[in-house]
Amino acid sequence: MDTLTTTRYLAVSALVLFLQSPLALAMGNNSTESKTPDCPSGQVYDSVSQKCVPDKTSSLSDQDKTNYAYHLAKKGEYQAALNLLDTLKNSNTAEAWNYRGYATRKLGRTDEGIGYYQRSLALEPNYAKAREYLGEAWMVKGRPDLAKEQLQVIAGICGQSCEEYRDLQAAINGHPES
């Protein structure tokens, strides 16, 4: 390729990435599930050093703690996830509230979890993952009407083919997440 063609190719690629970024952010970050390794108890995966470090390490970011709390919750370690979220310097983020809601709901405290999802959505209304989990909580509460409202909002955020839409649709159809 000549220089002009290469420049155009790079510009188009950058534009495509730029335009897709809001959609990716709206859909939430599920990468913590697949990339985060399990750490021994009392340790958290540090994305900078790319290794497990003690959870009291001062250089550990709130984002790493938040991501690892979600990792713990997805593994079924709900109380450990909540304990880690309690150590955040700034717990007032959409992700932290959402993951707190998820762990709390999974512990059987659905009403409390709904409150956390609502706090998450107050900070980031287009956070599809929080809307999915809120819809699943409404299903637990026997309110499919409210779950379907969340499903419609998710469709407007990321369409009917995104993971959050598919997962909430499955829960509404009687096939809840594992």
C-alpha positions as a printed Julia matrix, in Angstrom:
178×3 Matrix{Float64}:
   0.0     0.0    0.0
   1.12    3.53  -0.68
   1.25    6.13   2.1
  -2.1     7.74   1.22
  -3.89    4.37   1.18
  -2.3     3.39   4.49
  -3.29    6.71   6.06
  -6.89    6.35   4.85
  -7.04    2.76   6.13
  -5.78    3.81   9.56
  -8.18    6.76   9.69
 -11.17    4.57   8.8
 -10.1     1.95  11.36
  -9.78    4.59  14.06
 -13.19    6.02  13.15
 -14.83    2.6   13.36
 -13.28    1.99  16.79
 -14.35    5.43  17.96
 -17.95    4.91  16.82
 -18.18    1.49  18.43
 -16.78    2.58  21.8
 -20.04    3.96  23.25
 -21.84    0.74  22.33
 -19.15   -1.35  23.98
 -19.3     0.81  27.11
 -23.1     0.63  27.23
 -22.97   -3.12  27.03
 -20.78   -3.32  30.11
 -17.47   -4.97  30.67
 -17.73   -8.72  30.76
 -14.05   -9.22  30.07
 -13.37   -9.65  33.78
 -15.08  -13.04  33.61
 -12.84  -14.51  30.94
  -9.47  -12.85  31.6
  -9.32  -12.6   35.37
  -7.39  -15.44  37.0
  -8.36  -16.85  40.37
  -6.23  -15.5   43.21
  -5.68  -16.98  46.66
  -7.99  -15.7   49.4
  -7.06  -12.17  50.46
  -5.51  -11.34  47.09
  -6.78   -9.47  44.05
  -5.65   -9.54  40.42
  -3.69   -6.37  39.64
  -4.03   -5.43  35.97
  -0.82   -3.35  36.04
   1.54   -6.0   37.38
  -0.65   -8.76  35.88
  -0.4   -10.88  39.01
  -2.25  -11.52  42.25
  -1.36   -9.09  45.04
  -2.62   -8.71  48.63
  -5.96   -6.88  48.61
  -4.53   -4.28  51.02
  -1.82   -3.23  48.52
  -1.95    0.57  48.36
  -1.24    0.72  44.63
  -4.22   -1.52  43.82
  -6.79    0.53  41.91
 -10.48    0.71  42.72
 -11.13   -0.51  39.18
  -9.09   -3.68  39.78
 -10.87   -4.25  43.09
 -14.25   -3.69  41.45
 -13.46   -6.06  38.58
 -12.18   -8.71  40.96
 -15.26   -8.35  43.18
 -17.38   -9.13  40.12
 -15.13  -12.09  39.33
 -15.68  -13.39  42.87
 -19.44  -12.89  42.63
 -19.64  -14.73  39.3
 -17.81  -17.63  41.0
 -20.46  -17.66  43.74
 -18.29  -15.99  46.39
 -20.87  -13.29  47.06
 -19.84  -12.26  50.58
 -16.17  -12.07  49.55
 -17.22   -9.82  46.67
 -19.14   -7.52  49.04
 -16.22   -7.44  51.47
 -13.87   -6.38  48.67
 -16.31   -3.7   47.45
 -16.33   -2.36  51.03
 -12.62   -1.52  50.65
 -13.05    0.85  47.67
 -11.83    4.4   48.11
 -14.7     5.53  45.84
 -17.6     3.13  45.91
 -19.94    5.54  44.13
 -19.48    4.15  40.62
 -22.0     2.47  38.36
 -20.0    -0.76  38.3
 -19.49   -0.9   42.06
 -23.21   -0.4   42.75
 -24.16   -2.91  40.06
 -21.81   -5.61  41.34
 -22.91   -4.93  44.92
 -26.48   -5.41  43.72
 -25.6    -8.65  41.96
 -23.85  -10.17  44.99
 -26.58   -9.0   47.35
 -29.36  -10.37  45.13
 -27.57  -13.71  44.85
 -27.42  -13.83  48.66
 -31.23  -13.67  48.62
 -31.55  -10.0   49.53
 -33.4    -9.04  46.34
 -34.96   -5.79  47.55
 -31.59   -4.53  48.73
 -30.06   -5.54  45.4
 -32.74   -3.61  43.49
 -31.79   -0.49  45.43
 -28.15   -0.92  44.41
 -29.08   -1.42  40.75
 -31.12    1.77  40.88
 -28.15    3.65  42.33
 -25.99    2.29  39.51
 -28.5     3.39  36.89
 -28.81    6.84  38.47
 -25.11    7.27  37.68
 -25.19    5.6   34.25
 -28.7     5.18  32.79
 -27.44    3.36  29.68
 -25.59    0.67  31.64
 -27.11   -2.41  30.0
 -25.61   -4.93  32.47
 -27.24   -3.13  35.43
 -30.56   -3.08  33.56
 -30.24   -6.81  32.85
 -29.62   -7.59  36.51
 -32.43   -5.27  37.6
 -34.76   -7.12  35.22
 -33.64  -10.46  36.65
 -34.34   -9.12  40.15
 -37.83   -8.13  39.05
 -38.36  -11.69  37.84
 -37.34  -12.98  41.29
 -39.92  -10.6   42.76
 -42.61  -11.95  40.41
 -42.79   -8.76  38.34
 -42.27   -9.78  34.7
 -43.91   -6.51  33.63
 -41.05   -4.53  35.17
 -38.48   -6.98  33.79
 -39.93   -6.47  30.29
 -39.59   -2.7   30.74
 -35.87   -3.2   31.38
 -35.66   -5.48  28.34
 -37.07   -2.73  26.13
 -34.59   -0.2   27.49
 -31.74   -2.64  26.84
 -32.97   -3.08  23.25
 -32.64    0.67  22.82
 -29.12    0.66  24.28
 -27.49   -2.25  22.48
 -30.14   -4.01  20.39
 -31.69   -7.45  20.66
 -28.52   -9.36  19.9
 -26.38   -8.11  22.8
 -25.65  -10.48  25.68
 -27.61   -8.43  28.22
 -30.77   -8.54  26.09
 -30.42  -12.27  25.41
 -29.78  -13.09  29.08
 -32.74  -11.07  30.37
 -34.98  -12.47  27.63
 -33.98  -15.97  28.73
 -34.8   -15.14  32.36
 -38.2   -13.78  31.34
 -38.82  -16.95  29.32
 -38.09  -19.07  32.39
 -34.46  -19.92  31.65
 -32.57  -17.81  34.2
 -28.82  -17.45  34.24
 -26.8   -20.24  35.75
